[in-house]
Amino acid sequence: MAYQNSVAATFLATDAGGSALSSVIATLNGVAYTSGTAITTSGNKTLVVKAIDNAGNESRQTVNFNINKTPTINLTSPADNQTLTEGSPYKVEGSGADPDVGNVVTAKYKINNGRIRALQSGVSNGSTPISFLLNLTYKNKRLWDGESDVYGSDLAENVDHSLTVWAEDDQGGGSGEVTRKFRVVWNRPPVIDSENKDLGSFMQPPVVNYSATDPEGNTFTFSEY
């Protein structure tokens, strides 16, 4: 049986034979233990409780369990409340850590309530964080990891979306979740390389050269008036 971070073991002995209890002794990994004391150190534990009555009868119970320290997560990027436009990068960077040597730690993420995906996994040495870096790109109304659509559907405009990141270990422990909000813009207006201006008076129709580009690469038309 595994407990996360700490546990306080409690025990009670009774005597049904009528001679009454003489003593109740408990040890935790060979060291005297008092019922209800918090156990906070990680690792395998053996609790032995021995009860003796006044007639010399003895009863013993042994319980084996484990204390697992939960991992932690540190998210350094992205910043909160970003607005993504076509081609915008969205960098997910940080680290996960676990104080228990040998635990396998996996940093995970999801977009909104979409599929849970792994960022990075590694074996903890008890002190060195396990770093992760994921470079996503917003294009065609979706977030992409290379050619993989990480959410699976279009991200709506004018609403908050969420990136959630956390860490888990292979002993059932999990960190708290860290969330970043972001919004997306589907379409921006074309950009003309000139500006409105008074061309003055002409005897002949003027010739004006200009060009325009569309940020999303969409087809557009010119209108003059």
N, C-alpha and C positions, 0 to 999 in steps of 0.2 A: 504494500500500500504506500502511496506517495502523497505527501502533503506539500503545499506550496508555501514557501517562506517560513512558516512556523506552525507549531501545534502545541497545545497544552494537554498532556495526557492526564486523565483522572481515573482513579480506581477506588473501589470500596470492597472491603472484606466483611463477611458475616460468619457466624458459627452456628450451625444447626444442631450440634450435638449437646448443647447445654453447658459445656465447660467454660465457655467464653474465650475470647481471643486473648492471646498472650502478647503477640506482636505482629505487625505488618511491615515488611521491609521491601523496598523497591530499589533497583539499580538500573541506570541507563548507561549502556556500554561499560558496565562494571563499576560505575560511580554512583554513589547514593543519590536517590532522586525522590523529590517530594511531590505528591499528587497536585496537579494544577499548575506546576511551574512551566513557563513557556520554553519550548525547545526551538532555538533559532539557528543553530549551526547546521549547515548542509551535510548531506551524506547519509549512509546507512546507519540505522539505530536499532538496538535491541533493548527492549524494556522487559525486565524480569520482576514480577511481584510475587513475594512469598508470604503466606499467612500461617501462623502457628497458634494453636489453641493451648489452653492450660493443661490439657491432657497429653501434649506432645505431638498431636497430629499436625501434619504439615501439608499445605496445598501450594502449588506453584503454577503460575501462568506466564508464558513468554509471548511477546508480540514483537514482530520485526516490521519496520517501516523505514521510509526514506523522507528526508527533508530536501526539497528542491528549491533553489533560489530562482525566482522568475527573471527572465531577460529584460533588458531595457532597450529603448529605441531613441535615436537622436536623428532628427530630420533637419538638415541644413538648407536644403533647396527642394522645392521652389518656395518663393515668397507667397504669402497669402493674398488672395483677391487679385490675381493676375487676369488680364483680358487677352485672349489668344485670337490672333487673326491668321489668315491663310499663310502657312509656312512658318508659323511661330514655333520656336523650340520650347520644350517643357521638360526641364531637367529635374530628375528625382535623385537626390543625393543625400547620404547620411551614413549611419552605422548602427549595428546592433551589438549588444554585449551581454555576456552571461558570466556571473561570478563562479559558476561551478565548472571546474576543469573536466573536459571530456564531453560536455553536453553539445549536441548538434543544434546550432542556432540558425533559424531561417527568417530573414526579413521578407515580409509580404506586403502587397498593395492591392487596392481595387479602385476603380473609378465608379463613383456613385454606388449602386448596389450590384455592380457587375461581377464578372468572374474574378476570383481571387488568384493572383499570380505571384510567383516568387521573384524577389529582387536579387537575393544572394543567400548562400548557405555556407556554413563552415563549422569547424570544431573549435569550441572555446578553449583557450588556455587559462581562463580565469581572470585575465587582465586586459588583453589587447582587443579593442573593438574590431568587428568584422564589417568592413566598408562595403557600400554598394553605390552604384552609379548607373542610372538609366536615362538615356536621352530619347525622349518622346518628341514627336512632331505633330502639330495640328494642321491637317489639310483635308480638303473635301468634307468638311463638317465632322471629322473624326480624329481621334488620337491614335497615332501609329508608332509602333516599335519596329522600325525597319518596314517590312511588308506586312506586319501583323497588326490588325485592328484590335486594340486592347480593350475596347468597350463593347463593340459589336453592333452599334447603331449610331445614328446621327445624334450629336449633342445639340440640344435645343438652344436657341438664342434667348437672351434676356432673362435667364434664370441662373441661379447658382448651381454649379456642379462641384463635386467633392473628390479629392484624392485622399485616401485613407491608407496609412502605413503603420505597421506594427511588427513585432518580432515574436516568434514562438520557439520553444526548445523541444527536444525529443522526450522530455519527462513530463509533458502536459502543462508546462508553464507558459504564460503569455504576458507580454508587456501591455501597457495601456496603448490606446490608439492615438495617433497624431493625424489631424485632418487639416488640409489646405483647400480653400474654396477658389474657384476660378469661373470665368465666363468666356463665351466664345462669340465671335462675330462672323456670320456667314458670308456677307457680301459688303464690300466697300465701293464707293463710287469711283469711276475712272478719274485719272489725274491728267490734266492738260498742262503741257509744259510752258504755257503762257498765262496771261491774265487779262481781265477785261480792261479796255482802255479806249480812249477817244482817238479815232484815226484822223480827225479833222475833216476838211472838205476836199472832195476830189472831182475832177472833170471826167475821169474814167473810173470804172469799178476797180477798187484796190485789190491787190494780191497779197494775201497774208498767209505765211507758212507757219504751221504749228503741228504738234503731234500729241498723242495721248497714250496712256497705258492703263491697263486694268489690273489692280492688285491681285485678283483671283485668276487672271488669265481668261476671263470671259469675253465673248464677242460683244462689241459695242458699236454704236453708230454716232456720227457727228451731225449736229444740227446747227445751222447758222441763222441768225435773225437780227 
